[in-house]
Amino acid sequence: MSNEPILLFLHGVGDGDQDDKWKIAVAEALTRLGYPDLNTVRVIAPKYAHALKGWDDKVPLPGVTIKQPPREAAKTNRRDFERRMGAVEFRLGRHDRGNGQLGIDAAIGVAFGLPFFKQAQNYLKNPEIRAQVLHRILTKLPESGRLVIVGHSLGSVIAADLVRRLPVGLEVAGMVTIGSPLANGSFDFDKLRETLKEPPTNLAWWVNFWNAPDLVAAHRGVSSVFPWMVDFRIDTKKVGAQAHAAAGYLSNEAVATAIGFALFGSRSKELAAIDKGLDIPVDDIENMALVALRYAHLMKMRLEGDQQDRFAGALRHVQAAVVDGARRRNDSEDRKHRGMPSAVARLAFDLSDPQATVPEPLPSSHIAKDRAVVLLTILAAENVIRPFEISISKDKWQDAMQDLTAEMGLGAQYGADVFAAAKLAQEALSGGRVNWLKWGALGVGAALIVVVTGGLALAAGAGLAGAAVITSALAAFGPGGMMGGLLTAGTLLTAGGSGLALGLASPGTTAATLEAVVERQLAAAILRHSQHLEQDPSAWRVLAETEIEVRREFERLDEFSDESAPALKELKRKIETIERAMKYLKDNGLEPDVFRNIPDQTD
């Protein structure tokens, strides 16, 4: 069998005789991107424009050769497909399915009845013509090899119809559709959507590109009907009929990148350039990333079967995003193009290659007990595979934490104490009830406090970077991933100024967000106590200032609001949370020394 890839181009109505245009567009775009010449590819572009007009010899509809696997095998296939799909999305950009336009479906339905679209009508409504077209395409294909399908307009419809009828020896390394009308209900022929409810087992991935001015695409992709694939919006800078032209789509860099990747694999050289990195020390932000990734890898080692597979797949994406964010941060002007420390650079891999090995972080280096309090408290509370969510028992997370603290030279008991402190904090604030699912949920409201206040003043010696550094790091890593969550939580846990008190007291901050922040503050105080460390006086000060601000807001609203007003209930809940936290600290001798000898004046 030849090793050369096979490119199958399926044309739409009206462009069946323009093979030079589409081929030139692809070849030029691939060359610009540094891919090998298209002459190294076996190109197949079947001519079926005549077959769409009427049938000559009656042939049976080609049968389905790629069967839907049993339930468990289907779940595995779906997960593997989504892993490959995620890798492609990481390479090409953010999925954008579009929203369509009001009345556009009706307009397309009317246009579909016009003589120009007679060939499309024939394929959808005439079984003999459909069978003839599919038969003509299949006779051009080999029985085995690595196939890349590119379908334009009606060709995208034919591609979706064809993919499960291919010879079993053909591996579809990728399918790229452009200018597709598949989201329109008129193109759901012969239960196509039901047939493709799950990704076929012979298909590595499928991406669709839509051009906003393209009326056939109707300002949307096709993932609304095939939710397991990914859509990308592009701008070909064309309008009118040219907005739908195949050559315009194929000249686009993103489309060409998808085709080139499917044909030739990764052309990425940037990973090799930073593979060794520089012999420079990591800073606090990078150390947080390394410890978090190490914790996640230790967790993965403790899982088994399906859960381990899913966790490993999520961790691939998280690690790639962290390394990419670290690269952007170190390449920025405010970092003076510092470069990547070797400890971070060695974690890079090509996410777009599903077979690429994910390097494990080295065992974490020693951190002083007092500096580890904040880092390990937020690690225990946050989701280290964010934005993915996998339910894992608290006991397993604690075991992984004990592994982490043992290799850090802190001892396994330190890891156990981290979780014990978290449990005591929840019990103190909730009247003895512990909800471990709630413990990890700081949510969007917490990030808004950091953003709205423009960065918070951090307490000295907290083990994290300054506010300006935190703000720039959030810009590099983004707020939605693992590092965004850790940076937000770390900032709120170590903030020592009045900005946090104002942010927590603000009506825009929910009681649930305040509870989550206070839980972490209390857990850190309990952990310091269990490790015989000096307490951080800023924690008490923030609680006291927040209580003042919340009570002030309550008094302002209480004067005229209904007693049952939701805003008052939220403020009462905030006050109760702060009171419970401060009572616990005082009852257990954890308040700052300056407050210990002040007599209780409540009677």
TORMARLO-811092 format. One record per residue (C-alpha): residue in three letters; z, x, y. Coordinates in steps of 0.1 Angstrom, whole numbers, padded with zeros to 4 digits, always signed. Example, Ala and Ser with C-alpha at 12.3 -4.5 7.8 and 13.67 -1.06 7.14 Angstrom:
BEGIN
ALA+0078+0123-0045 SER+0071+0137-0011 
END
This chain:
BEGIN
MET+0000+0000+0000 SER-0009+0013+0034 ASN+0020+0021+0058 GLU+0000+0011+0089 PRO+0015-0020+0106 ILE-0006-0052+0108 LEU-0010-0071+0140 LEU-0021-0107+0136 PHE-0032-0124+0168 LEU-0036-0162+0167 HIS-0055-0175+0197 GLY-0052-0207+0216 VAL-0077-0233+0227 GLY-0105-0216+0248 ASP-0096-0179+0242 GLY-0108-0176+0206 ASP-0138-0155+0217 GLN-0120-0133+0241 ASP-0107-0107+0216 ASP-0116-0078+0239 LYS-0095-0092+0268 TRP-0063-0097+0248 LYS-0067-0065+0228 ILE-0073-0044+0260 ALA-0042-0060+0276 VAL-0020-0051+0247 ALA-0034-0016+0243 GLU-0030-0008+0280 ALA+0006-0022+0281 LEU+0016-0003+0250 THR+0002+0030+0264 ARG+0021+0025+0297 LEU+0053+0021+0277 GLY+0048+0052+0256 TYR+0040+0035+0223 PRO+0013+0049+0199 ASP-0023+0039+0204 LEU-0033+0005+0191 ASN-0060+0023+0170 THR-0031+0032+0146 VAL-0026-0005+0139 ARG-0047-0028+0116 VAL-0056-0056+0139 ILE-0065-0090+0125 ALA-0077-0118+0149 PRO-0092-0146+0128 LYS-0119-0167+0144 TYR-0112-0204+0138 ALA-0124-0221+0170 HIS-0153-0236+0150 ALA-0129-0247+0123 LEU-0108-0266+0149 LYS-0138-0288+0157 GLY-0144-0302+0123 TRP-0141-0293+0086 ASP-0169-0280+0064 ASP-0155-0275+0030 LYS-0124-0295+0020 VAL-0096-0272+0010 PRO-0060-0281+0001 LEU-0032-0274+0025 PRO-0018-0240+0016 GLY+0016-0244+0000 VAL+0050-0232+0011 THR+0057-0198-0004 ILE+0089-0189+0014 LYS+0115-0213+0000 GLN+0148-0222+0017 PRO+0176-0203-0001 PRO+0207-0219-0015 ARG+0236-0226+0008 GLU+0255-0193+0006 ALA+0223-0172+0007 ALA+0211-0193+0036 LYS+0243-0185+0055 THR+0239-0148+0048 ASN+0202-0150+0059 ARG+0211-0167+0091 ARG+0238-0141+0099 ASP+0214-0112+0092 PHE+0187-0129+0113 GLU+0211-0135+0142 ARG+0222-0098+0141 ARG+0186-0087+0143 MET+0179-0113+0170 GLY+0209-0101+0190 ALA+0195-0065+0188 VAL+0162-0077+0202 GLU+0178-0096+0230 PHE+0199-0065+0239 ARG+0166-0046+0243 LEU+0146-0072+0261 GLY+0172-0089+0284 ARG+0190-0122+0287 HIS+0180-0153+0268 ASP+0166-0179+0292 ARG+0155-0212+0276 GLY+0147-0229+0309 ASN+0154-0265+0318 GLY+0120-0280+0319 GLN+0108-0302+0348 LEU+0112-0339+0353 GLY+0081-0358+0341 ILE+0064-0327+0327 ASP+0065-0339+0291 ALA+0048-0371+0301 ALA+0021-0352+0320 ILE+0015-0329+0290 GLY+0012-0360+0268 VAL-0015-0374+0291 ALA-0033-0341+0293 PHE-0031-0337+0255 GLY-0054-0367+0252 LEU-0081-0351+0274 PRO-0113-0337+0257 PHE-0104-0301+0266 PHE-0075-0304+0241 LYS-0095-0320+0214 GLN-0091-0289+0192 ALA-0053-0290+0195 GLN-0054-0327+0186 ASN-0075-0320+0156 TYR-0051-0294+0143 LEU-0021-0317+0147 LYS-0036-0349+0135 ASN-0064-0340+0110 PRO-0050-0326+0077 GLU-0084-0313+0066 ILE-0089-0293+0098 ARG-0053-0280+0097 ALA-0058-0269+0060 GLN-0091-0252+0068 VAL-0076-0232+0098 LEU-0046-0220+0077 HIS-0069-0212+0048 ARG-0092-0192+0070 ILE-0063-0172+0084 LEU-0047-0165+0050 THR-0079-0152+0035 LYS-0079-0125+0062 LEU-0044-0112+0053 PRO-0034-0087+0026 GLU-0009-0096-0001 SER+0017-0072+0011 GLY+0026-0050+0041 ARG+0045-0052+0074 LEU+0031-0080+0096 VAL+0036-0087+0133 ILE+0025-0121+0145 VAL+0015-0128+0181 GLY+0006-0164+0189 HIS-0007-0178+0222 SER-0006-0215+0231 LEU-0020-0234+0201 GLY-0018-0201+0183 SER+0020-0203+0186 VAL+0020-0237+0169 ILE-0002-0223+0141 ALA+0021-0193+0138 ALA+0052-0216+0133 ASP+0032-0236+0107 LEU+0019-0204+0089 VAL+0051-0183+0086 ARG+0065-0200+0055 ARG+0030-0201+0039 LEU+0024-0163+0039 PRO+0021-0142+0008 VAL+0056-0133-0004 GLY+0048-0096-0002 LEU+0042-0098+0036 GLU+0073-0089+0056 VAL+0071-0104+0091 ALA+0086-0076+0112 GLY+0085-0098+0143 MET+0069-0129+0157 VAL+0061-0131+0194 THR+0049-0164+0209 ILE+0036-0168+0245 GLY+0027-0198+0265 SER+0039-0221+0237 PRO+0040-0259+0239 LEU+0062-0262+0208 ALA+0091-0278+0228 ASN+0070-0308+0236 GLY+0075-0337+0211 SER+0038-0341+0206 PHE+0038-0308+0186 ASP+0064-0318+0161 PHE+0038-0325+0134 ASP+0045-0329+0097 LYS+0083-0325+0103 LEU+0078-0289+0116 ARG+0112-0289+0133 GLU+0130-0300+0102 THR+0110-0274+0081 LEU+0121-0247+0104 LYS+0157-0258+0108 GLU+0167-0224+0095 PRO+0149-0190+0100 PRO+0126-0182+0071 THR+0138-0154+0049 ASN+0106-0134+0055 LEU+0110-0134+0093 ALA+0129-0105+0109 TRP+0130-0121+0144 TRP+0111-0144+0167 VAL+0110-0143+0205 ASN+0091-0166+0228 PHE+0080-0158+0264 TRP+0074-0184+0290 ASN+0059-0180+0325 ALA+0074-0203+0351 PRO+0041-0215+0366 ASP+0026-0220+0331 LEU+0022-0258+0328 VAL+0017-0257+0291 ALA+0051-0240+0286 ALA+0065-0267+0309 HIS+0091-0244+0326 ARG+0110-0239+0293 GLY+0110-0220+0261 VAL+0111-0234+0225 SER+0148-0226+0215 SER+0157-0261+0225 VAL+0140-0272+0192 PHE+0144-0239+0172 PRO+0179-0228+0184 TRP+0180-0197+0161 MET+0153-0179+0181 VAL+0154-0165+0217 ASP+0134-0173+0248 PHE+0126-0150+0277 ARG+0113-0160+0311 ILE+0087-0137+0327 ASP+0066-0137+0358 THR+0030-0127+0354 LYS+0023-0132+0391 LYS-0005-0157+0382 VAL-0009-0193+0392 GLY-0030-0222+0380 ALA-0050-0217+0348 GLN-0044-0180+0350 ALA-0006-0185+0346 HIS-0014-0196+0310 ALA-0039-0169+0302 ALA-0031-0147+0271 ALA-0041-0115+0289 GLY-0016-0121+0317 TYR+0012-0126+0292 LEU+0002-0096+0271 SER+0001-0073+0301 ASN+0037-0080+0309 GLU+0061-0052+0301 ALA+0087-0073+0283 VAL+0061-0089+0261 ALA+0045-0055+0253 THR+0080-0041+0246 ALA+0086-0068+0220 ILE+0052-0062+0204 GLY+0056-0024+0204 PHE+0091-0026+0190 ALA+0079-0049+0161 LEU+0049-0026+0154 PHE+0065+0009+0159 GLY+0102+0005+0160 SER+0124+0020+0187 ARG+0109+0042+0214 SER+0143+0048+0229 LYS+0149+0084+0238 GLU+0178+0079+0263 LEU+0204+0079+0235 ALA+0194+0113+0223 ALA+0198+0126+0259 ILE+0235+0117+0259 ASP+0242+0122+0223 LYS+0264+0152+0227 GLY+0277+0143+0261 LEU+0296+0166+0284 ASP+0328+0185+0278 ILE+0348+0166+0304 PRO+0380+0146+0299 VAL+0379+0109+0297 ASP+0395+0089+0326 ASP+0419+0059+0322 ILE+0391+0034+0320 GLU+0372+0053+0293 ASN+0405+0059+0274 MET+0411+0022+0274 ALA+0376+0016+0260 LEU+0381+0042+0233 VAL+0415+0029+0222 ALA+0402-0007+0222 LEU+0372+0002+0200 ARG+0394+0023+0177 TYR+0417-0007+0173 ALA+0387-0029+0165 HIS+0375-0005+0139 LEU+0409-0003+0123 MET+0409-0041+0121 LYS+0375-0041+0105 MET+0388-0018+0077 ARG+0414-0044+0068 LEU+0390-0073+0064 GLU+0369-0082+0034 GLY+0338-0101+0024 ASP+0322-0126+0048 GLN+0349-0121+0075 GLN+0343-0083+0075 ASP+0305-0087+0077 ARG+0308-0110+0107 PHE+0334-0089+0124 ALA+0312-0057+0119 GLY+0282-0075+0133 ALA+0302-0085+0164 LEU+0316-0050+0168 ARG+0281-0035+0168 HIS+0273-0055+0199 VAL+0306-0049+0216 GLN+0304-0011+0211 ALA+0268-0009+0223 ALA+0278-0029+0254 VAL+0308-0007+0261 VAL+0287+0025+0258 ASP+0260+0010+0280 GLY+0285+0000+0306 ALA+0301+0035+0305 ARG+0267+0050+0311 ARG+0260+0027+0341 ARG+0294+0035+0356 ASN+0290+0072+0352 ASP+0255+0071+0366 SER+0266+0053+0398 GLU+0267+0068+0432 ASP+0305+0064+0436 ARG+0310+0084+0404 LYS+0286+0111+0418 HIS+0265+0109+0386 ARG+0294+0124+0366 GLY+0278+0121+0332 MET+0293+0109+0299 PRO+0323+0126+0282 SER+0315+0136+0247 ALA+0342+0113+0232 VAL+0323+0083+0246 ALA+0287+0096+0242 ARG+0291+0102+0205 LEU+0296+0064+0200 ALA+0261+0056+0212 PHE+0235+0042+0187 ASP+0203+0022+0189 LEU+0214-0014+0187 SER+0178-0025+0184 ASP+0176-0007+0150 PRO+0194-0030+0125 GLN+0198-0001+0101 ALA+0215+0022+0127 THR+0249+0034+0117 VAL+0277+0025+0142 PRO+0298+0056+0149 GLU+0335+0051+0146 PRO+0357+0063+0174 LEU+0379+0093+0166 PRO+0416+0087+0160 SER+0433+0080+0193 SER+0450+0109+0209 HIS+0487+0108+0219 ILE+0498+0087+0249 ALA+0533+0088+0262 LYS+0554+0058+0253 ASP+0558+0045+0288 ARG+0521+0048+0296 ALA+0512+0030+0263 VAL+0532-0001+0272 VAL+0505-0018+0294 LEU+0476-0007+0273 LEU+0490-0019+0240 THR+0504-0051+0254 ILE+0470-0062+0266 LEU+0453-0049+0235 ALA+0476-0072+0214 ALA+0469-0101+0237 GLU+0431-0098+0244 ASN+0401-0103+0222 VAL+0386-0068+0214 ILE+0354-0083+0201 ARG+0349-0106+0232 PRO+0326-0126+0237 PHE+0326-0132+0199 GLU+0355-0152+0184 ILE+0366-0148+0148 SER+0400-0162+0137 ILE+0421-0135+0120 SER+0457-0138+0111 LYS+0483-0123+0135 ASP+0497-0103+0105 LYS+0464-0084+0101 TRP+0462-0077+0138 GLN+0497-0063+0137 ASP+0489-0041+0107 ALA+0459-0027+0126 MET+0482-0021+0157 GLN+0507-0003+0135 ASP+0479+0019+0122 LEU+0468+0026+0157 THR+0502+0035+0171 ALA+0509+0057+0140 GLU+0478+0078+0146 MET+0486+0080+0183 GLY+0519+0097+0174 LEU+0540+0067+0186 GLY+0550+0056+0152 ALA+0541+0025+0133 GLN+0573+0007+0145 TYR+0559+0009+0181 GLY+0530-0013+0169 ALA+0554-0037+0153 ASP+0575-0038+0185 VAL+0543-0047+0205 PHE+0539-0079+0185 ALA+0576-0086+0183 ALA+0577-0084+0222 ALA+0548-0108+0224 LYS+0565-0133+0201 LEU+0598-0132+0221 ALA+0579-0137+0254 GLN+0562-0168+0241 GLU+0594-0182+0227 ALA+0612-0176+0260 LEU+0585-0194+0280 SER+0577-0222+0256 GLY+0612-0232+0244 GLY+0609-0215+0210 ARG+0573-0224+0201 VAL+0548-0196+0194 ASN+0511-0202+0197 TRP+0492-0171+0188 LEU+0459-0187+0196 LYS+0471-0194+0231 TRP+0484-0158+0235 GLY+0449-0144+0237 ALA+0436-0168+0263 LEU+0438-0155+0299 GLY+0405-0172+0306 VAL+0381-0172+0336 GLY+0409-0181+0361 ALA+0425-0147+0357 ALA+0393-0129+0365 LEU+0389-0150+0396 ILE+0423-0138+0409 VAL+0411-0102+0407 VAL+0377-0111+0423 VAL+0390-0133+0451 THR+0417-0109+0461 GLY+0391-0081+0462 GLY+0411-0059+0438 LEU+0449-0058+0435 ALA+0473-0031+0444 LEU+0485-0015+0412 ALA+0520-0003+0405 ALA+0525+0035+0404 GLY+0527+0051+0370 ALA+0513+0020+0353 GLY+0488+0040+0332 LEU+0457+0024+0348 ALA+0434+0034+0376 GLY+0436+0023+0412 ALA+0423-0010+0425 ALA+0390+0004+0438 VAL+0383+0021+0405 ILE+0391-0011+0386 THR+0367-0031+0409 SER+0338-0007+0404 ALA+0345-0006+0366 LEU+0343-0044+0365 ALA+0310-0042+0383 ALA+0297-0017+0357 PHE+0310-0034+0325 GLY+0307-0070+0337 PRO+0335-0096+0335 GLY+0324-0114+0303 GLY+0327-0087+0276 MET+0356-0069+0260 MET+0361-0044+0288 GLY+0359-0071+0314 GLY+0388-0089+0297 LEU+0409-0058+0293 LEU+0404-0046+0328 THR+0413-0080+0342 ALA+0444-0083+0320 GLY+0454-0047+0328 THR+0450-0053+0366 LEU+0471-0085+0365 LEU+0498-0068+0344 THR+0502-0038+0366 ALA+0496-0053+0401 GLY+0525-0045+0424 GLY+0515-0061+0457 SER+0518-0096+0472 GLY+0482-0103+0464 LEU+0490-0113+0428 ALA+0518-0136+0439 LEU+0494-0154+0463 GLY+0467-0155+0436 LEU+0490-0170+0410 ALA+0505-0195+0434 SER+0470-0206+0446 PRO+0460-0242+0437 GLY+0428-0227+0423 THR+0449-0209+0396 THR+0459-0232+0368 ALA+0494-0233+0353 ALA+0479-0221+0320 THR+0466-0189+0337 LEU+0499-0182+0354 GLU+0517-0187+0320 ALA+0493-0162+0303 VAL+0499-0136+0330 VAL+0537-0141+0330 GLU+0538-0139+0292 ARG+0522-0105+0293 GLN+0545-0093+0321 LEU+0575-0105+0301 ALA+0562-0090+0268 ALA+0557-0056+0286 ALA+0593-0058+0298 ILE+0606-0066+0264 LEU+0586-0038+0248 ARG+0600-0013+0274 HIS+0635-0025+0265 SER+0629-0021+0227 GLN+0615+0014+0233 HIS+0645+0023+0256 LEU+0622+0029+0285 GLU+0629+0023+0322 GLN+0619-0011+0335 ASP+0591-0015+0360 PRO+0607-0031+0391 SER+0574-0044+0404 ALA+0574-0070+0376 TRP+0605-0087+0389 ARG+0593-0085+0424 VAL+0560-0102+0416 LEU+0578-0130+0398 ALA+0602-0135+0427 GLU+0574-0135+0453 THR+0553-0158+0431 GLU+0582-0183+0428 ILE+0586-0183+0466 GLU+0548-0190+0471 VAL+0547-0217+0445 ARG+0578-0234+0458 ARG+0563-0233+0493 GLU+0531-0249+0481 PHE+0551-0275+0462 GLU+0572-0284+0493 ARG+0540-0287+0514 LEU+0523-0311+0489 ASP+0554-0330+0479 GLU+0560-0345+0513 PHE+0530-0368+0512 SER+0516-0367+0476 ASP+0523-0392+0448 GLU+0551-0382+0426 SER+0527-0383+0396 ALA+0500-0362+0414 PRO+0483-0337+0390 ALA+0487-0309+0416 LEU+0524-0314+0417 LYS+0527-0314+0379 GLU+0508-0281+0378 LEU+0531-0266+0404 LYS+0562-0278+0386 ARG+0549-0262+0354 LYS+0543-0229+0373 ILE+0579-0230+0386 GLU+0594-0237+0352 THR+0574-0208+0337 ILE+0587-0184+0364 GLU+0622-0196+0361 ARG+0623-0191+0323 ALA+0608-0156+0326 MET+0634-0146+0352 LYS+0662-0162+0333 TYR+0652-0143+0302 LEU+0651-0110+0321 LYS+0685-0116+0337 ASP+0702-0128+0305 ASN+0690-0097+0287 GLY+0698-0073+0314 LEU+0662-0065+0322 GLU+0662-0072+0359 PRO+0662-0043+0383 ASP+0696-0026+0389 VAL+0696-0038+0426 PHE+0699-0075+0414 ARG+0725-0070+0386 ASN+0756-0071+0407 ILE+0746-0100+0429 PRO+0768-0130+0421 ASP+0753-0163+0409 GLN+0754-0187+0438 THR+0740-0217+0421 ASP+0774-0235+0419 
END
